Amino acid sequence: MTLEELQKKLIKNNLDAYIVTRNNMFLGQDVLEEENKVKEISNFDGSAGNLIIFRDKAFLLVDGRYEIQASKQVDTNKITVICTNDSIGSWIHNNIDNPCTFGYDPWCHSISEIDYWNRALKKHTFKEDTKSLLGSRIYNKTVNIFEHDIEYAGISVEEKISYLTEFMLKNELDAFFITECDAVSWLMNLRSDCLRDTPIIRAFALIDKSGEVSLFTSDMQKIETEIAHYKGLNIGLSFNHTPKKIQTIMKDHRVWINNIVNPIQLWKAVKNPVEISGFTNCHLRDGIAVCRFLYWLNKNWYRSDELGIVQKLHELRSNEENFYSDSFATIAAFAENAAIVHYQPNKQTNKHLKADSVLLLDSGAQYYDGTTDITRTIAIGKPSAEIIDSFTQVLKAHISAASACFPENTNGSCLDTISRAELWHFGKDYKHGTGHGVGHFLNVHEGPNSLSPRANNSPLKAGMVTSIEPGYYLENAYGIRIENLYKIIQDEKISMLKFEPLTLVPIDKRLINKYLLNEQEIKWLNDYHELVLSKLLPLAPEEIMPWLKDACSPL
């Protein structure tokens, strides 16, 4: 569908505007290319963005990660790109003065979001699109569903369901309705190949207090039939993650609805010992693969381009034991492309590497025993003193968070500030969070925990896995990011939590101005490299050993 076609439909259906999100019924999860209505209409393919389309104008709302990318991909003569941290509702409240009737798909917005619009934006009218003006939002492809073996998952389906039935008993619920696909996948120890890089099963689940489970993919009639059995009974669900349409169905069948945070998200975020062991083991293999790549790049950069780098790294990773897929589309960004935070190369933008800049390489893998995500900024030739200083400042920001100790239940926003403050000393900042939770053979970006300026209600706990990834980006020049994954552990000496590295890959010392580092920062870097060397050297191919020893040598 084109922008103009939708605008004609607005007139025909007596709507002033239509709100278009990337979502389908599985809110907040990755979508297939065929389902992405934001890209279809605007050509913007970032992972976060919303269109607000009026009869004679249109706006694309993106956050700071995508400000540069969106302006390059979108026809700005037709669509105005707005960089904002506002939600859809907040932006409408702050920018649309005249009363309007907005259309929306009730499968693609949460109960909480629609309730907020109706409560806070009373001069506007929000109308459910019952005619599917944008067409189908679910692409029914053939999917292979498979079990995530207990040797990797660590806890059986029966035991996990028992956690939930106990929770329902405590909260006087007759059933719990789960709409978060990663939670369903974790609960049922199921995975699928529906999405290229994220092995979740895309499904809702209705769990009865007796432990009986009903799974739904896209059969709307089956969902309604099962819900109808609970007339007059209590069902728990999360208003923040459940489509508005589900609430309507439940009300139609006179089901009592309880807005309760899904407890699975916290259970899933705190990894069990088998999952932690899997994370540790897969990072050893991943570290070897990435080091093999860096060794290869050191000898071949002058005849490499971004797309070739993506292919080479995938090839090396795919040879590792338990490899399943990449964990997201690799970001291989050279020079000014690296200033686009979530840039991914294509035939039109592909750059050949040339001397005296940097390559930003953000990549990861899905292994049956864990998930990886690593960013390294790599010197190509002899980068300028300005780039070296910026890299060192980002490294200081990374070390500041990575070396922190903090009480259990600390909010991740505190760690974000600790990291970001190091860059503020130099008048620099970055328009993305400092870290995100990571799923176990699930989403590489997993809630509820995060390290970002936005406070959330899910504080940090021992057993969680998070990234730490500060950066700095200078438009049309270069971009820098340093990312490791860490597990959160208990420091028994001081009864505090701290981070322990999972990622085991050298940080490029050629980009470090050691005179900007203090003694503690140099010690952290040297200790980290000593850990990398001790873990990887016994596993490394003989040909890369000299390079690895040099890359991990003390600063």
N, C-alpha and C positions, 0 to 999 in steps of 0.2 A: 504493500500500500504506500502511496506517495502522500506527502504533506497536503497537497492540493486536494486529493481524493477525500482525505479525512475532513478537511475544512468544508467541502461540499456536504458531507454527511452531517456536520454540525448544524448547518442551515436547515437541512431536511428534517432533522430530529429535534428542532427547537432547543438546541444547546448553544451556549455562548462559548464554551471551551471544553476541552477533554484533557484529562490527566493520563499520561502514558508512562508506565514504568517498564523496567526490564523484567519484572516479576511474571511468573505464571502462578498457578495455585500453590506451588511449593515456595512460599515467600522466603526471600533471602538466600536462596540456593542458586547455583550456576544454572544458566539456561542454555539450551542448544541454539545453534546459529538460526535455525528455522523458527525459533520462538521469540527471538529478540526484536520486539517491535520498535524499540528506541533506535536500534541500528537500521532497521528496515526503513524508517521514516527519515532519519537524520544523517545516517552514515557514521555516527559515533559508536565505536565498539568498545569503549571502556567498561569496566565492571561495575560502575556506579554512575547513575545519571537518570534524570527524569525530564520528560517533556511536558510542558503546559502549552497546549495548542489552542489558539483563538481562531475566529473566523478569518482574521486579516493579519495575524502575526503569530509568532511562536517563540518559546523560550526553552533553552536546554539548561537545566540546573546541574552543575557538577561541583565537586569539591576541589581543593587545591591540587590534588594528585593529577587531575585531568585538565587543568586550565589550558595548558599549552596544547595538549593533544586534541582537545575538542575544537579549539580555534582552527586547527589545521584540517580536521576531518569534515567539519560542518560547513555548509553553504551559509555564511553569515549574512548574506543578503536576504535570506529567507528566515533564518533562525538566529536569534540573539543568544549567545553563550553567556551565562551568568555563573561566576565562581562564587559559591556561598556555602556556608555551613548550616544554613537554615534548612529545616524540613520543608516539605511541600506546603503544609499548612501555614507554617510561619512565614514563608516567602509570599504566599497569597495575602496573608494578613497585612504584611508590611508594604506590599506593592500594588495590589489591585483594589482601587477605591470604589469603583462602580459595582453595584450588586450584579452578580453573574450566576448563571446556572452551569455547573460543571458536571460533565459526565465522567464516570469511572467504572472499571470492571470490578465487581465485588469479590471476585476470586483473587484479585491481584493486590489487595490492600488489607491490612490487618484490622481487626475489630477496634483496637486502640486508636489507630490512625483515623478511621472514619468517625469514631466517637468524638475525637478531638476536633475534627473539622466541623461537625454538627454543633458542638458545644461552644467553640471559640470563634467561629466564623459565621455568626448568625445572619449577617446581611447577605451571605451567599447561600445558594442552594446546591446540594450535592445529590446527584441523581444516578441511581444504579443503571448501568447499561445492560438492559435485558435482551438486547438484539445482537450482542457481540459485534459491534461496529468494526472492531479491528480484526475480526476473524478468530480462528482457534488459537489459543495460547499454549496448547499442549500438542507436541508432535509425537504421535504414537508409533515409535520405532520398535523393532524387535530387540528385546533386552535379554542378556544372559545374567541370571541371578545365581550367586554362589555363596556357600557358607564361608565365614571367616573362622578358620579352624581354632579350636580351643587352645592349641599350642601357641597361637599368636594372641588370641583375645584374652586368655587368662581366666575368664569367668564364664560359666555356662549361661545359656538363655534362661533356663529354669531359675537359677539363682538371681539373675537380674530382674526377672519378672516378680520374684518374691519380694525384692526391694520395693517394687511399685505397688504390689498389693498391700504390703504393710503400710505404705504411705497413704493409700486410699482408706484403709481401715482407720488410721489415725485422724484423717481429715473428713471422715464420714461421707465418702464418695462411693457411688455405685459403679463408676467407670472413669477412665481417664482417656481423653482424646489427644493424640500427639500428632502435630503437623510438621515438626522439624525433622527433615529427612535424616540428618545425621544422628538424631536421637533414636529414630526408628531403626536405623542400620545398626547402631551400637546395641540397642536392647535385644534385637533378634539375631545378632552375629551374622548379618547378611550384608553382602556387597553386590554391586552390579557394574556392568560396562556401559551404562546409559550415557554417562558423561565421559569425555575423553581423558581427563586428568583427575577426576574426583570419583572414587569408586563407591559412592553411596547408592542405596536403593531409593529411588524416588517414590515414596509412599507415605500415606497417613496410616496411623494405627489407632484402633479403639480397643482398649484393654479393660475387660470386665474385672470386678473385684475378686472374682473366682480365679482369675488368671487366664481366662480365655481371650485369645487375640484375634482380631479381624484386621486384615491389611487391605488398603485401598490404593490403587495407582491413579487411574483417571476415570473410573466408573462411577459417575455421579449418582446414578440410580441406586447402586449398591450402598453408597454412603448413606443416602436418605433412608433406605430400607432398614439398615442396621440401627441408625439413630432412632427411628420410630419405635423400636423395642424398649426404649428407655423413657417413655412417656411417664411423667410424674416423678422421675428419679433424678439423682444428682450426678452430673458429669463435670469433671474438672478439666480445664484447658487454660492455655495462656492467651490472654487477649492480645498480647504483643506479637504473637506468632501465628495466630489463627485467622484465616480469611474471613472477612465479613459475611460471606455467603454461608459459612458453616453456622454462624450464630443465627442467621435467618432461618435455616433449616431446623435448627434445634427449637427455636421459638415456635415455629409452625407446628411442631410435634409436641409442644408443651413440656419440653425437657428443662429441668432446673440447671442453670449454667453457673459454675463457680470459677471465677477468675483466679487461677493459681499458677505461680511460676512452675514450669516443668522441672521437677527435681533431677531428671536424667541429665540435664545439661551440666550440673555441678558434679554428679557422679562420674560422668564421662570425662570431665576436665581434669579430675584428680586421677591420674593414671595408676593402675594396679601394678604390682611388682613385675608381672610377666610383660606388661606393656612397656614399662620403663626399661627392662632388659632388652626388649625388642628395639626400642629407640636407640639404646647404646650400641647394639650390634649393627643396626643398619647404618648408623653414622660412621662406623668404622669402614664399612664397605663404600659408603658414599664419599668419605674422605679420600680413599684410595682413587676412586674414579675421578674426582675433581682434581686431585694432585697429578694424576696421569694427564689430564687435560691441560693443566697449567704448564707442565713440562713440555707437552707438545706445542702449546701456543708460544712458549719462549723461543722455540726453534722455527716456528712457521707463521708468525704473525704477519710478516710482510707480504704473504700471499694469501691472506685470509680475509673473509668478509663476515658480516654479522650472521647471515643465513647459514654460512658454512660452519660457523662456531656453534650455532644451535644444533646443527646436525651432528657435529663431532662429539659434543658433550653428551647428547642423547645416546650415541653409539657406544661410548665408553661406559655410561651408566647401565645401559641395557644388558651388558655382559655380566653384571654383578648378580650374585645369588639373591633370590627372592624379589628381584625387580619386577614391578608390575607396569608402571607407566611414569611419565613425568608427573609432578604434583601441580604444575600449572605451566602455561606456555612460557618458555624461557625468554627472559629479557636480556638480549645481547645488544648493548647500546654503546656506540662509539662516539666520542667527541660530543658535538652538540646534541646528538640524539639522546645522550645520557641525561640531558636536562629535562627530558620528558619522563616523568617519574615511572610510569608503567608502560613505557614504549616496548613494542614488539616489532621486530623487523619484518618487512614484506618486500616483494620484488621492486616496488616503487621507492621505498625508503632505504633499501639495503646499502650500507656503506662498507667500502674497503678500508681496512686498517692502514693508517699512515703513522709515521713517526711523530712523537712528541705530543701525545695526548693520553687519554685514559679510556679503557673499556670497562663499562659497568656491566657485570654479569650476575643476574639474579635468577636462580634456578633451584630446582628441587626434584625429588623423586618420591613415588609411592612404592614402598616395599611391603610385602605381606606382614612384616614385623614392625613397621613404623613408617614415618613420613619425614622427609627432610626439606629444608628451605635455607638457602645460603646465598649471600651476596658478597662478592669480592670486586673491588675496584682495582684494576690492573694497569700498571704503567706500560705504555707502548712507546718505545723510544725513550726520550728524555723529556718528560713533562715539565712545564714551567714552574718556577718557584711559587707562583700564586697557587697552582694546583696542588703542589706538595704541601703548602701551608694549610690549604683548605682540607686536604685529606687528613692531615695530622690533627686538625681541630675536630673533625668528625670522629677520629679515633679516640680523642679525649672524651668526647660525649659518650661513645660506646663504652669505654672503660669505666666512666663514672657510674653508669647504671649497672654494668656487669659486676662491678666490685662492691656494690651496695649490700648492706645488711639491713633488715627491716622486720618489724613484728608481723606475726601471722595476722591475716585479715586487713593488711594495708591495701588501700586502693591503688590500682595500677597507675592512676594519674600522678601519684607522688613520684613514682619511678620515672615517668615521662618528664616531669619537671627537672629531676636530678640530671637526666641526660641532656635535655634541651638547654639547661642553664649554662653548660660549658660552651655551647655555640653562641649564646646570647652575649657572652663576654667579648666576642669578636664581631658583634652586630649581625649574626647570621641565624637562620632558622630553617625549618623544613615543614612542608604542608602535608604531612602525613603523620600517623601515629608512630611511637617509638617501638611498639611491639604488639604482637597478636598471639593468642593461643593457637595451638597446633593439635589437630586431631590425630588419632592413631589409625593409620590406613583409612583415613576419612578426609575431611576438609583440611587443606593446608592452613586455611584461616578459620579458626574455631573459637567461638565464644564459650562461656560468657566472660572470661577474663581477657583483659587487654592492657597495654601500656599506652595510654593516649591522653590528650588534654581533657577529654570528656570523662568525668567521673561515672562509674557504673556501680551497680549494686552487687557485683560479684568480686569480692576482694581476693587477693592472692593467697594461695595455700600450698603447702608442701605437696609435691606430686604433680603439680601442673607443669606443662611445657610451654614455653613462650619464646618468641623471637625478641632480639634487641637489635634495632636497625636504624639508628639516626643517619641523616644524610645532609647533603647540601647541593643545590642545583642552581647553576647560573645559565639563564636562557641564552640559547645560540652559542654556547661555549663548551660547557662540560657538566657532568653530574657525578656525584660521589655518594656511595652508600656502603656501610659495613654491617653485615648481618650475620649473626650466629643464632642458633637455637640453644636454649638453656633449660635444664630441669631445675625446679625450685626445691631446695632441700633444707633440712633443719641443721643449723649450726649449733651443735650440742654445747659448745664452750660458752656461748653467750645467750643461748635460748632465743635465737633469732633465726629468720629465714635468709637464705642467700641463693645466688645462682651458681650452678655448676655446668660447665660447657658440655654440650653434646656435639656440636659442630667441630670437626677436627681438620682444618685446612689453614695453612699459613696465611698471614696478613702481609701484604706486599710491603716489605721494608724499604724498597726503592722510592716509595711515596711518603716517607716519614722524615720530617725535620725534627730530629731528636732533641734539639734545643728548645722546642716548644713543650716537651714532655717533662714532668717532674719525676723524682726518683720512684715514687709509688707507681706511676703510670708505666715507666720503663720496666719495673719489676713485674707488673701485671703482664705486660707483653712478653717478656722473656719467660715467665712461668707458663704462659699459655703455649708458646712455641715449644717449650720443653715437654709439655703434655702431649702436644700434637706429634712430636718426634717419637716419644716413647711409645705411643699407641700405634702409630702407622708404620714405623720403620720395620718391625717384624713381619708386616704384611705386604710391604711395598715390593713391586718388581725391582730387580737389581738395577735396571737401567735408570730408574728415577732416584735411586738412593742418594747420589751425590747432590742432585738438585734439592732434594728434600732436606738434607742436612744443612745446606747453605741457606735455604729459605727459612729454616727454623733456628739458625744461629743467633746468639745473643746480640741485641742492638748495642 
